[in-house]
Amino acid sequence: MSLILTWVIDTDYSVCVSLSPRRPVAVLAVSALLAVGVSACGSISASRSSTSSSSLSTSAVHTGTADVAYAGVLLNVNERSAGPAFHTATGYSYAGRGGGSLGVAHQITAGQIHPNVFMSVGSAPIKLLEPAHLASWYVRLAASPLVVAYNPKSRYAAELAAIGHGTKPLADLFTLMATPGFQLGRTDPNTDPQGQAFVEMVELAQSELHLPADTASTVLGPLTSGSQIFAETALTSRLQSGQLDAASAFLAQAVQLHLPYIPLPSSLNFGDPALASQYATATLTLSGGATVHGVPLVVYATTVGTPTPPALAWLTYLLSPAGRAIYAKAGFTLLPPVISGTSVPAGVTAAARAVGAGCVDRVVLAQGGCSRIVG
């Protein structure tokens, strides 16, 4: 089978990739797009010409597309691994679009995009869909701690590596990031939970590591604007190109892109649901005046609008052993699936039950794991 590659630049400066069985194209072109790290949307369509009998049968039985809008941290794993594997396993087509979770949620509620699945970091972006009756439940999937990734060719690389290896204290990282001329990148806290968590992390570190009182303001500068702010899906490409010395990142991003990074203790990395109350002590005021509290960096998923068969197939695939293995390999920490909300599709409940350590609640359960299903 040969493929035709179509690039479409939309009004939000996203790059869309469409794969269909028409004409040859270099596979490297697709890999190059995914490596860029820009906000992207892609699709993988069912093929009727496969010589594999198993692939042919699934394609013949299942039609429709799992149209997934997702947090930027999921771009590489969804487009490179989970999407193609889902198509092979189910026969359904896959299409994806990534961005900051809060920004994507606003695009959905404004009718600018029309996915049938939404995967966000934190549950707050999904809750934005509830007033419009676009979502009423969500399932917890995995966590990805916050790290500080750095460019190995940065003039500060040796010092950053020493901090990452533990031969220099973690406090030196914040001293270094406050150095005039140090190029630091992070995402916009107004649109991205990672951007919020990074600001809150610096705030917590200032207290926990007994740093000078002006550390956070010196490291961060203007909290919601300025030269440090980049789109989540473009931040890592800026770092890789050498435009930045270091940047906020999820552990999963660093693992997938083979970026050197400095790990943070669980008290600062927002990756442990058991420390939710501690993270909540960090606060941030957004541009619109709203105050947000720190929350664990956990990936949640839901269907958007009336659940469609492809959307439900995507979610049950994510909860299957094969789906969970893909995200574990990509650097995510798998969590017991916790489903919160109402009108939960029976197939999702069954898939969570099959994991063996999931739980379902009609309201909202604590962030910690559980060993039984309720409801």
BAGUMI-903581 format. One line per 3 residues: number of its first residue (from 1); their letters; for each residue x, y, z of C-alpha. Coordinates in nm, 2 decimals. Layout:
NUM) a) X/Y/Z  ... .
END
This chain:
1) msl) 0.00/0.00/0.00  0.12/0.35/-0.08  0.03/0.67/0.10 .
4) ilt) -0.04/1.03/0.01  0.06/1.29/0.26  -0.15/1.61/0.28 .
7) wvi) -0.04/1.91/0.49  -0.30/2.16/0.59  -0.23/2.48/0.78 .
10) dtd) -0.54/2.59/0.97  -0.63/2.93/1.12  -0.49/2.83/1.46 .
13) ysv) -0.15/2.76/1.30  -0.19/2.39/1.36  -0.03/2.15/1.12 .
16) cvs) -0.26/1.87/1.01  -0.15/1.54/0.86  -0.38/1.32/0.66 .
19) lsp) -0.28/0.97/0.55  -0.48/0.79/0.27  -0.40/0.50/0.04 .
22) rrp) -0.32/0.69/-0.29  0.04/0.77/-0.38  0.39/0.70/-0.24 .
25) vav) 0.54/0.94/0.02  0.86/0.92/0.22  0.79/0.79/0.57 .
28) lav) 1.06/1.03/0.69  0.83/1.32/0.61  0.57/1.20/0.86 .
31) sal) 0.84/1.14/1.13  0.99/1.48/1.07  0.65/1.65/1.13 .
34) lav) 0.60/1.47/1.46  0.95/1.55/1.57  0.90/1.92/1.52 .
37) gvs) 0.66/1.92/1.82  0.42/2.18/1.68  0.05/2.17/1.75 .
40) acg) -0.06/1.89/1.52  -0.36/1.70/1.40  -0.33/1.37/1.21 .
43) sis) -0.54/1.09/1.08  -0.50/0.73/1.00  -0.77/0.59/0.78 .
46) asr) -0.88/0.23/0.74  -0.73/0.05/0.44  -0.93/-0.20/0.23 .
49) sst) -0.63/-0.32/0.04  -0.43/-0.48/0.31  -0.30/-0.83/0.23 .
52) sss) -0.34/-0.93/0.60  -0.66/-1.11/0.66  -0.69/-0.99/1.01 .
55) sls) -0.64/-0.63/0.92  -0.89/-0.67/0.63  -1.16/-0.82/0.86 .
58) tsa) -1.14/-0.54/1.12  -1.14/-0.27/0.86  -1.45/-0.43/0.70 .
61) vht) -1.64/-0.46/1.02  -1.56/-0.12/1.18  -1.61/0.22/1.01 .
64) gta) -1.58/0.56/1.16  -1.31/0.77/1.32  -1.19/0.82/1.67 .
67) dva) -1.13/1.20/1.66  -0.92/1.27/1.96  -0.83/1.61/2.09 .
70) yag) -0.55/1.58/2.34  -0.31/1.76/2.57  0.02/1.84/2.40 .
73) vll) 0.22/1.59/2.61  0.03/1.31/2.43  0.13/1.43/2.08 .
76) nvn) 0.41/1.18/2.01  0.26/0.88/2.18  -0.08/0.92/2.02 .
79) ers) 0.04/1.00/1.67  0.34/0.76/1.66  0.22/0.47/1.86 .
82) agp) -0.13/0.46/2.01  -0.32/0.59/1.70  -0.16/0.34/1.45 .
85) afh) -0.19/0.05/1.70  -0.56/0.14/1.77  -0.63/0.13/1.40 .
88) tat) -0.46/-0.20/1.35  -0.64/-0.36/1.65  -0.99/-0.23/1.58 .
91) gys) -1.02/-0.12/1.22  -1.15/0.22/1.32  -0.97/0.53/1.17 .
94) yag) -0.79/0.76/1.40  -0.75/1.14/1.39  -0.58/1.36/1.65 .
97) rgg) -0.51/1.72/1.74  -0.29/1.84/2.03  -0.25/2.16/2.23 .
100) gsl) -0.27/2.30/2.58  -0.56/2.12/2.76  -0.74/2.44/2.87 .
103) gva) -0.70/2.59/2.53  -0.83/2.28/2.36  -1.13/2.27/2.60 .
106) hqi) -1.22/2.63/2.50  -1.19/2.54/2.13  -1.43/2.25/2.19 .
109) tag) -1.69/2.46/2.38  -1.66/2.74/2.12  -1.74/2.49/1.84 .
112) qih) -1.41/2.55/1.67  -1.32/2.18/1.67  -1.55/1.88/1.70 .
115) pnv) -1.37/1.58/1.84  -1.55/1.28/1.99  -1.28/1.22/2.25 .
118) fms) -1.09/1.46/2.48  -0.78/1.37/2.67  -0.66/1.64/2.91 .
121) vgs) -0.40/1.69/3.18  -0.61/1.75/3.49  -0.99/1.72/3.51 .
124) api) -1.05/2.09/3.51  -1.04/2.12/3.13  -1.30/1.84/3.10 .
127) kll) -1.52/2.01/3.35  -1.53/2.31/3.12  -1.73/2.10/2.88 .
130) epa) -2.00/2.01/3.13  -2.21/2.33/3.12  -2.26/2.27/2.74 .
133) hla) -2.35/1.91/2.81  -2.05/1.79/2.61  -1.92/1.57/2.89 .
136) swy) -2.05/1.43/3.22  -1.77/1.19/3.33  -1.40/1.12/3.29 .
139) vrl) -1.16/0.84/3.35  -0.82/0.87/3.51  -0.55/0.70/3.31 .
142) aas) -0.19/0.79/3.40  0.04/1.06/3.54  0.35/1.23/3.41 .
145) plv) 0.57/1.41/3.66  0.71/1.76/3.58  1.09/1.77/3.50 .
148) vay) 1.33/2.04/3.38  1.46/1.93/3.04  1.78/2.09/2.90 .
151) npk) 1.97/2.12/2.57  2.29/1.91/2.59  2.48/2.17/2.39 .
154) sry) 2.38/2.46/2.62  2.67/2.65/2.78  2.51/2.55/3.11 .
157) aae) 2.48/2.18/3.02  2.76/2.06/3.24  2.61/2.23/3.55 .
160) laa) 2.26/2.11/3.46  2.39/1.75/3.42  2.56/1.77/3.76 .
163) igh) 2.24/1.88/3.92  2.05/1.60/3.73  2.29/1.34/3.85 .
166) gtk) 2.28/1.46/4.21  2.64/1.58/4.23  2.52/1.93/4.28 .
169) pla) 2.22/2.03/4.50  1.88/2.09/4.34  1.89/2.45/4.48 .
172) dlf) 2.16/2.52/4.22  1.90/2.47/3.95  1.70/2.77/4.06 .
175) tlm) 2.01/2.98/4.10  2.11/2.89/3.75  1.77/2.96/3.60 .
178) atp) 1.78/3.30/3.77  2.11/3.39/3.60  2.09/3.68/3.35 .
181) gfq) 2.11/3.54/3.00  1.98/3.19/3.09  1.71/3.11/2.83 .
184) lgr) 1.42/2.93/3.00  1.10/2.82/2.83  0.76/2.73/2.97 .
187) tdp) 0.40/2.71/2.86  0.12/2.96/2.91  -0.05/2.90/3.25 .
190) ntd) -0.37/3.06/3.10  -0.41/2.77/2.86  -0.20/2.49/2.98 .
193) pqg) -0.19/2.29/3.31  0.18/2.23/3.26  0.24/2.60/3.25 .
196) qaf) 0.05/2.64/3.58  0.24/2.35/3.74  0.58/2.49/3.65 .
199) vem) 0.50/2.83/3.81  0.36/2.65/4.12  0.66/2.43/4.13 .
202) vel) 0.90/2.72/4.15  0.68/2.87/4.42  0.69/2.55/4.63 .
205) aqs) 1.07/2.51/4.57  1.14/2.86/4.70  0.98/2.75/5.03 .
208) elh) 1.10/2.39/5.05  1.46/2.46/4.95  1.48/2.78/5.16 .
211) lpa) 1.57/2.99/4.85  1.58/3.37/4.86  1.24/3.54/4.87 .
214) dta) 1.28/3.68/4.52  1.37/3.35/4.35  1.03/3.28/4.19 .
217) stv) 0.99/3.63/4.05  1.35/3.64/3.92  1.33/3.30/3.76 .
220) lgp) 0.98/3.34/3.61  0.95/3.71/3.53  0.59/3.80/3.42 .
223) lts) 0.39/3.50/3.50  0.15/3.49/3.21  0.34/3.67/2.94 .
226) gsq) 0.69/3.74/2.82  0.97/3.57/2.62  0.95/3.25/2.83 .
229) ifa) 0.61/3.16/2.71  0.56/2.91/2.42  0.29/2.67/2.30 .
232) eta) 0.32/2.33/2.47  0.35/2.15/2.13  0.63/2.39/2.02 .
235) lts) 0.83/2.42/2.34  1.04/2.10/2.30  1.13/2.18/1.94 .
238) rlq) 1.26/2.52/2.06  1.47/2.34/2.32  1.60/2.09/2.07 .
241) sgq) 1.70/2.36/1.82  1.92/2.53/2.08  1.70/2.84/2.12 .
244) lda) 1.66/2.75/2.49  1.89/2.63/2.76  1.62/2.46/2.96 .
247) asa) 1.24/2.42/2.96  0.95/2.29/3.15  0.86/1.94/3.04 .
250) fla) 0.67/1.63/3.13  0.88/1.32/3.21  0.70/1.14/2.93 .
253) qav) 0.81/1.41/2.68  1.17/1.39/2.79  1.16/1.01/2.76 .
256) qlh) 1.00/1.01/2.42  1.23/1.28/2.27  1.54/1.15/2.44 .
259) lpy) 1.60/1.49/2.61  1.84/1.51/2.91  1.65/1.63/3.22 .
262) ipl) 1.66/1.71/3.58  1.42/1.50/3.79  1.23/1.68/4.07 .
265) pss) 1.13/1.53/4.40  0.77/1.41/4.43  0.69/1.71/4.66 .
268) lnf) 0.77/1.94/4.36  0.69/1.74/4.04  0.31/1.73/4.07 .
271) gdp) 0.32/1.37/3.96  0.19/1.19/4.27  -0.19/1.19/4.32 .
274) ala) -0.13/1.10/4.69  0.03/1.45/4.74  -0.27/1.64/4.60 .
277) sqy) -0.33/1.83/4.92  0.03/1.94/4.93  0.03/2.06/4.57 .
280) ata) -0.29/2.25/4.64  -0.10/2.48/4.87  0.06/2.64/4.56 .
283) tlt) -0.16/2.91/4.40  -0.15/3.12/4.08  -0.36/3.41/3.96 .
286) lsg) -0.43/3.40/3.59  -0.46/3.69/3.35  -0.84/3.70/3.39 .
289) gat) -0.81/3.72/3.77  -0.90/3.36/3.85  -0.69/3.19/4.12 .
292) vhg) -0.60/2.83/4.06  -0.44/2.58/4.30  -0.18/2.31/4.22 .
295) vpl) -0.32/1.97/4.11  -0.15/1.64/4.02  -0.05/1.62/3.65 .
298) vvy) -0.28/1.33/3.57  -0.42/1.24/3.22  -0.80/1.20/3.21 .
301) att) -1.02/1.11/2.91  -1.38/1.14/2.82  -1.61/1.12/2.52 .
304) vgt) -1.74/1.45/2.38  -2.11/1.48/2.31  -2.30/1.16/2.24 .
307) ptp) -2.06/0.87/2.26  -1.99/0.71/1.92  -1.86/0.36/1.86 .
310) pal) -1.52/0.47/1.75  -1.48/0.70/2.06  -1.58/0.42/2.29 .
313) awl) -1.34/0.18/2.11  -1.06/0.43/2.16  -1.12/0.46/2.54 .
316) tyl) -1.16/0.09/2.59  -0.84/0.04/2.39  -0.66/0.28/2.62 .
319) lsp) -0.77/0.08/2.92  -0.67/-0.25/2.76  -0.33/-0.42/2.84 .
322) agr) -0.21/-0.33/2.49  -0.31/0.04/2.53  -0.17/0.08/2.88 .
325) aiy) 0.16/-0.08/2.77  0.20/0.18/2.50  0.17/0.47/2.75 .
328) aka) 0.39/0.30/3.00  0.67/0.26/2.74  0.63/0.63/2.65 .
331) gft) 0.72/0.72/3.01  0.38/0.77/3.17  0.31/0.63/3.52 .
334) llp) 0.00/0.41/3.49  -0.26/0.47/3.76  -0.56/0.26/3.87 .
337) pvi) -0.85/0.39/3.65  -1.09/0.60/3.85  -1.41/0.71/3.67 .
340) sgt) -1.59/1.01/3.81  -1.92/1.16/3.70  -2.26/1.03/3.56 .
343) svp) -2.39/0.85/3.25  -2.07/0.65/3.22  -2.08/0.42/2.92 .
346) agv) -2.11/0.06/3.02  -1.81/-0.04/2.80  -1.58/0.20/2.97 .
349) taa) -1.69/0.08/3.31  -1.63/-0.28/3.20  -1.28/-0.19/3.07 .
352) ara) -1.19/-0.02/3.39  -1.31/-0.32/3.59  -1.10/-0.55/3.37 .
355) vga) -0.79/-0.36/3.47  -0.84/-0.52/3.81  -0.77/-0.22/4.03 .
358) gcv) -1.01/0.04/3.90  -1.31/0.20/4.07  -1.62/0.38/3.95 .
361) drv) -1.81/0.65/4.14  -2.11/0.85/4.05  -1.96/1.16/4.21 .
364) vla) -1.59/1.22/4.25  -1.34/0.98/4.42  -1.02/1.07/4.60 .
367) qgg) -0.71/1.09/4.39  -0.57/0.78/4.54  -0.61/0.43/4.40 .
370) csr) -0.87/0.19/4.50  -0.92/-0.19/4.48  -1.29/-0.22/4.40 .
373) ivg) -1.56/-0.07/4.18  -1.84/0.13/4.33  -2.17/0.19/4.16 .
END
